[in-house]
Amino acid sequence: MKVVFHIDMDSTPIFELMLGNIKNLLKAESAEVSVVANGYAVKLFTRQNLAKYESEIRDLREKGVSFFVCENALRNLVEINPENVSDLCEVIPAGIVMLIRLQKEGFAYVKP
């Protein structure tokens, strides 16, 4: 099973719901999971904002979950330097391109 979680809102409750969904999925099924953050959600993935969830994110990464953060949104929407994104995430040029690519590769789309 392959699943991509898409988060685009700067909302801690949605972020926490997404983390819970991923954990529940991985308890129930073996899955390849990616998270794509674009829009205002990229704010959630800065070092400062992600610090509270660092151990959770590390645990999910150890289970193979990938976290992608849109550079277009960082630079053009929220004016955050990509260097401020947590090292637990990969900054990619365009979140929308990654979403399309993953769906073409058979990833099911989930938007918490």
BATI-756562 format. One record per atom (N, C-alpha, C): residue number from 1; residue in three letters; x negated, y negated, z negated. Coordinates in steps of 0.02 Angstrom, whole numbers, plus 50000, padded with zeros to 5 digits. Layout:
BEGIN
NUM:ALA:X:Y:Z
...
***
This chain:
BEGIN
1:MET:49957:50059:50000
1:MET:50000:50000:50000
1:MET:49955:49938:50000
2:LYS:49974:49889:50041
2:LYS:49938:49826:50044
2:LYS:49987:49770:50031
3:VAL:49968:49723:49987
3:VAL:50013:49669:49968
3:VAL:49975:49603:49964
4:VAL:50005:49550:49991
4:VAL:49978:49483:49983
4:VAL:50028:49441:49943
5:PHE:50003:49412:49889
5:PHE:50043:49365:49849
5:PHE:50026:49295:49871
6:HIS:50077:49255:49887
6:HIS:50067:49187:49911
6:HIS:50092:49139:49858
7:ILE:50048:49094:49837
7:ILE:50067:49043:49789
7:ILE:50049:48975:49818
8:ASP:50098:48929:49818
8:ASP:50086:48863:49847
8:ASP:50110:48805:49804
9:MET:50134:48819:49744
9:MET:50158:48767:49699
9:MET:50111:48762:49638
10:ASP:50100:48702:49615
10:ASP:50060:48690:49555
10:ASP:50105:48702:49495
11:SER:50114:48766:49479
11:SER:50160:48785:49426
11:SER:50130:48842:49385
12:THR:50114:48827:49323
12:THR:50086:48879:49279
12:THR:50135:48937:49269
13:PRO:50201:48925:49259
13:PRO:50247:48982:49252
13:PRO:50248:49027:49314
14:ILE:50244:48998:49374
14:ILE:50243:49040:49434
14:ILE:50177:49078:49438
15:PHE:50122:49045:49420
15:PHE:50056:49078:49418
15:PHE:50057:49137:49371
16:GLU:50084:49127:49311
16:GLU:50087:49181:49261
16:GLU:50134:49237:49284
17:LEU:50189:49220:49316
17:LEU:50234:49270:49345
17:LEU:50197:49311:49397
18:MET:50159:49278:49440
18:MET:50120:49313:49491
18:MET:50071:49362:49460
19:LEU:50034:49340:49408
19:LEU:49986:49385:49375
19:LEU:50022:49445:49346
20:GLY:50080:49434:49315
20:GLY:50119:49490:49287
20:GLY:50143:49537:49342
21:ASN:50165:49509:49398
21:ASN:50187:49551:49454
21:ASN:50130:49595:49480
22:ILE:50070:49565:49486
22:ILE:50013:49603:49510
22:ILE:49995:49659:49461
23:LYS:49994:49643:49397
23:LYS:49977:49695:49347
23:LYS:50028:49751:49348
24:ASN:50093:49734:49352
24:ASN:50145:49785:49355
24:ASN:50139:49828:49418
25:LEU:50124:49796:49474
25:LEU:50115:49833:49536
25:LEU:50059:49883:49530
26:LEU:50002:49860:49503
26:LEU:49944:49904:49498
26:LEU:49953:49960:49447
27:LYS:49997:49951:49398
27:LYS:50014:50005:49351
27:LYS:50056:50058:49386
28:ALA:50099:50036:49431
28:ALA:50146:50082:49464
28:ALA:50119:50115:49526
29:GLU:50076:50080:49562
29:GLU:50053:50103:49628
29:GLU:49979:50087:49637
30:SER:49947:50126:49679
30:SER:49881:50108:49703
30:SER:49891:50060:49760
31:ALA:49860:50001:49756
31:ALA:49872:49950:49806
31:ALA:49811:49907:49818
32:GLU:49805:49884:49879
32:GLU:49756:49834:49897
32:GLU:49792:49767:49892
33:VAL:49769:49723:49848
33:VAL:49805:49661:49833
33:VAL:49761:49601:49847
34:SER:49791:49552:49881
34:SER:49759:49488:49892
34:SER:49806:49433:49868
35:VAL:49776:49379:49844
35:VAL:49814:49319:49825
35:VAL:49789:49263:49870
36:VAL:49836:49227:49901
36:VAL:49819:49169:49941
36:VAL:49852:49108:49909
37:ALA:49810:49060:49891
37:ALA:49834:48997:49862
37:ALA:49823:48941:49913
38:ASN:49877:48906:49928
38:ASN:49871:48846:49969
38:ASN:49919:48794:49941
39:GLY:49927:48738:49976
39:GLY:49969:48684:49949
39:GLY:49943:48662:49881
40:TYR:49988:48638:49840
40:TYR:49969:48612:49775
40:TYR:49945:48665:49726
41:ALA:49957:48729:49741
41:ALA:49935:48783:49697
41:ALA:49859:48787:49691
42:VAL:49823:48758:49739
42:VAL:49750:48762:49735
42:VAL:49724:48731:49671
43:LYS:49761:48684:49642
43:LYS:49741:48653:49578
43:LYS:49733:48704:49523
44:LEU:49773:48757:49526
44:LEU:49772:48808:49473
44:LEU:49708:48849:49473
45:PHE:49669:48846:49527
45:PHE:49611:48890:49534
45:PHE:49545:48854:49523
46:THR:49547:48793:49495
46:THR:49484:48760:49477
46:THR:49455:48794:49415
47:ARG:49391:48785:49405
47:ARG:49359:48815:49346
47:ARG:49395:48795:49281
48:GLN:49412:48732:49276
48:GLN:49444:48707:49215
48:GLN:49513:48740:49204
49:ASN:49554:48742:49256
49:ASN:49622:48768:49248
49:ASN:49623:48844:49242
50:LEU:49575:48878:49273
50:LEU:49576:48951:49272
50:LEU:49542:48979:49209
51:ALA:49508:48937:49171
51:ALA:49471:48961:49112
51:ALA:49515:49001:49064
52:LYS:49576:48980:49054
52:LYS:49622:49014:49008
52:LYS:49637:49086:49031
53:TYR:49632:49097:49096
53:TYR:49651:49162:49125
53:TYR:49590:49201:49149
54:GLU:49530:49178:49132
54:GLU:49470:49207:49160
54:GLU:49464:49282:49148
55:SER:49478:49306:49089
55:SER:49471:49378:49076
55:SER:49523:49418:49116
56:GLU:49584:49391:49123
56:GLU:49635:49424:49163
56:GLU:49614:49429:49236
57:ILE:49589:49373:49262
57:ILE:49568:49370:49332
57:ILE:49509:49417:49343
58:ARG:49461:49417:49297
58:ARG:49404:49463:49303
58:ARG:49427:49536:49304
59:ASP:49474:49552:49261
59:ASP:49501:49620:49258
59:ASP:49535:49638:49325
60:LEU:49574:49592:49352
60:LEU:49607:49605:49416
60:LEU:49556:49612:49472
61:ARG:49505:49571:49471
61:ARG:49453:49576:49523
61:ARG:49418:49644:49519
62:GLU:49406:49668:49457
62:GLU:49375:49734:49449
62:GLU:49419:49789:49477
63:LYS:49483:49776:49480
63:LYS:49531:49824:49510
63:LYS:49540:49813:49585
64:GLY:49500:49767:49613
64:GLY:49500:49757:49684
64:GLY:49542:49700:49711
65:VAL:49573:49660:49666
65:VAL:49614:49604:49688
65:VAL:49569:49548:49713
66:SER:49586:49520:49771
66:SER:49549:49464:49800
66:SER:49589:49400:49791
67:PHE:49555:49346:49776
67:PHE:49587:49280:49767
67:PHE:49558:49232:49818
68:PHE:49600:49205:49862
68:PHE:49580:49159:49914
68:PHE:49612:49091:49903
69:VAL:49572:49038:49909
69:VAL:49595:48970:49898
69:VAL:49582:48929:49961
70:CYS:49633:48893:49983
70:CYS:49631:48855:50046
70:CYS:49590:48791:50040
71:GLU:49538:48787:50080
71:GLU:49495:48728:50081
71:GLU:49532:48667:50109
72:ASN:49575:48677:50159
72:ASN:49614:48621:50186
72:ASN:49654:48586:50132
73:ALA:49687:48626:50090
73:ALA:49727:48597:50036
73:ALA:49683:48563:49984
74:LEU:49627:48593:49968
74:LEU:49581:48563:49920
74:LEU:49559:48494:49942
75:ARG:49539:48489:50004
75:ARG:49511:48426:50029
75:ARG:49564:48374:50047
76:ASN:49618:48396:50080
76:ASN:49665:48349:50109
76:ASN:49727:48335:50067
77:LEU:49746:48382:50026
77:LEU:49808:48374:49988
77:LEU:49794:48351:49916
78:VAL:49746:48382:49883
78:VAL:49734:48367:49812
78:VAL:49666:48336:49799
79:GLU:49626:48329:49850
79:GLU:49560:48297:49845
79:GLU:49517:48327:49790
80:ILE:49509:48392:49792
80:ILE:49466:48429:49745
80:ILE:49408:48457:49785
81:ASN:49348:48446:49760
81:ASN:49288:48474:49792
81:ASN:49291:48550:49787
82:PRO:49282:48586:49842
82:PRO:49283:48659:49839
82:PRO:49234:48689:49788
83:GLU:49181:48652:49771
83:GLU:49133:48676:49721
83:GLU:49165:48680:49651
84:ASN:49222:48648:49641
84:ASN:49256:48650:49576
84:ASN:49302:48711:49569
85:VAL:49308:48750:49622
85:VAL:49350:48811:49619
85:VAL:49311:48864:49581
86:SER:49347:48903:49542
86:SER:49317:48957:49503
86:SER:49277:49004:49548
87:ASP:49221:49028:49522
87:ASP:49180:49076:49558
87:ASP:49216:49143:49566
88:LEU:49272:49152:49533
88:LEU:49310:49214:49539
88:LEU:49353:49214:49603
89:CYS:49352:49158:49638
89:CYS:49392:49150:49699
89:CYS:49347:49136:49758
90:GLU:49374:49151:49817
90:GLU:49340:49135:49879
90:GLU:49376:49078:49913
91:VAL:49340:49025:49927
91:VAL:49369:48969:49964
91:VAL:49367:48987:50038
92:ILE:49425:48981:50071
92:ILE:49431:48998:50142
92:ILE:49453:48934:50180
93:PRO:49438:48930:50243
93:PRO:49454:48869:50280
93:PRO:49529:48851:50280
94:ALA:49572:48900:50292
94:ALA:49644:48886:50299
94:ALA:49685:48943:50270
95:GLY:49724:48928:50218
95:GLY:49765:48979:50186
95:GLY:49816:49008:50233
96:ILE:49846:48967:50275
96:ILE:49898:48991:50321
96:ILE:49869:49043:50369
97:VAL:49808:49033:50392
97:VAL:49776:49081:50437
97:VAL:49766:49148:50401
98:MET:49744:49145:50338
98:MET:49734:49206:50300
98:MET:49800:49243:50289
99:LEU:49853:49206:50274
99:LEU:49919:49238:50265
99:LEU:49941:49275:50328
100:ILE:49932:49243:50384
100:ILE:49951:49274:50448
100:ILE:49908:49335:50462
101:ARG:49843:49328:50452
101:ARG:49796:49383:50465
101:ARG:49814:49444:50421
102:LEU:49825:49432:50357
102:LEU:49840:49487:50312
102:LEU:49906:49521:50331
103:GLN:49956:49482:50349
103:GLN:50020:49512:50369
103:GLN:50012:49552:50434
104:LYS:49971:49528:50480
104:LYS:49958:49566:50541
104:LYS:49923:49632:50525
105:GLU:49884:49632:50471
105:GLU:49848:49693:50450
105:GLU:49892:49739:50409
106:GLY:49956:49722:50401
106:GLY:50002:49766:50367
106:GLY:50015:49751:50294
107:PHE:49991:49694:50269
107:PHE:50004:49675:50200
107:PHE:50077:49651:50194
108:ALA:50111:49677:50144
108:ALA:50179:49653:50128
108:ALA:50172:49584:50095
109:TYR:50217:49539:50111
109:TYR:50216:49470:50086
109:TYR:50259:49464:50024
110:VAL:50230:49437:49970
110:VAL:50268:49425:49908
110:VAL:50256:49353:49888
111:LYS:50310:49318:49873
111:LYS:50306:49249:49848
111:LYS:50342:49247:49781
112:PRO:50303:49246:49726
112:PRO:50336:49246:49660
112:PRO:50372:49180:49646
***
